[in-house]
């Protein structure tokens, strides 16, 4: 079953350019193997008509960055420990 999230979206297009949708829609659901994946993402006005009846969680004032993974770490600074 698909589920949608309506919020501002920070994403990248197929050419790798950053795109910011002020009013965006992210639709997730299972692929053929049953794994949850992004089904659609983009401006709410363009994506919503393609997914009528999909439960949508509205998150006003929030930004979703689909597939963004922050992998950085900080080296421990023992001299800063109290």
C-alpha positions as CSV (number, residue, x, y, z in Angstrom):
1,X,0.0,0.0,0.0
2,X,1.3,3.4,-0.9
3,X,1.5,6.4,1.5
4,X,2.2,10.0,0.6
5,X,3.9,12.8,2.5
6,X,3.1,16.5,1.7
7,X,5.7,19.0,2.7
8,X,8.5,21.1,1.2
9,X,10.9,18.8,-0.6
10,X,14.6,19.1,-1.2
11,X,15.6,16.6,-3.9
12,X,17.8,16.1,-6.9
13,X,16.7,15.6,-10.5
14,X,18.0,12.9,-12.9
15,X,20.9,15.3,-13.9
16,X,22.0,15.8,-10.3
17,X,20.7,19.3,-9.9
18,X,19.1,20.4,-6.6
19,X,15.4,21.0,-6.7
20,X,13.3,22.6,-4.0
21,X,9.5,22.1,-4.1
22,X,7.8,24.5,-1.7
23,X,4.7,22.3,-1.8
24,X,5.8,18.8,-2.7
25,X,4.5,15.3,-2.5
26,X,6.6,12.2,-1.8
27,X,4.8,8.9,-2.5
28,X,6.4,5.6,-1.1
29,X,5.2,2.1,-1.4
30,X,6.4,-1.5,-2.0
31,X,8.3,-2.6,-5.2
32,X,7.9,-6.0,-6.8
33,X,10.1,-7.5,-4.0
34,X,8.0,-5.9,-1.2
35,X,10.7,-3.3,-0.3
36,X,9.5,0.2,0.4
37,X,10.8,2.6,-2.2
38,X,10.0,6.1,-3.6
39,X,7.2,5.7,-6.1
40,X,7.0,9.4,-7.1
41,X,8.3,12.7,-6.0
42,X,7.7,16.3,-7.1
43,X,5.4,19.3,-6.9
44,X,2.1,18.5,-5.2
45,X,0.1,19.8,-8.1
46,X,1.8,17.5,-10.6
47,X,2.0,14.3,-8.5
48,X,-1.2,14.3,-6.4
49,X,-3.5,13.7,-9.4
50,X,-1.6,10.5,-10.3
51,X,-2.3,9.0,-6.8
52,X,-5.9,9.7,-5.9
53,X,-7.0,8.2,-2.7
54,X,-3.5,7.5,-1.3
55,X,-3.4,8.4,2.4
56,X,-1.4,11.6,2.7
57,X,0.3,12.9,5.8
58,X,0.5,16.8,5.6
59,X,3.6,18.2,7.3
60,X,3.4,22.0,6.9
61,X,6.5,23.9,7.8
62,X,8.7,20.8,7.4
63,X,11.3,19.9,4.7
64,X,11.7,16.3,3.5
65,X,14.9,15.3,1.8
66,X,14.1,11.9,0.2
67,X,17.1,9.5,0.1
68,X,19.4,11.9,1.8
69,X,21.8,10.0,4.1
70,X,24.2,12.0,6.3
71,X,27.2,9.7,6.7
72,X,29.6,12.2,8.3
73,X,31.1,11.6,11.8
74,X,33.1,13.7,14.1
75,X,36.5,12.7,15.4
76,X,36.4,12.3,19.2
77,X,37.8,15.4,21.0
78,X,38.9,14.1,24.4
79,X,40.2,17.6,25.3
80,X,36.7,19.0,25.0
81,X,35.1,16.4,27.4
82,X,34.1,17.8,30.7
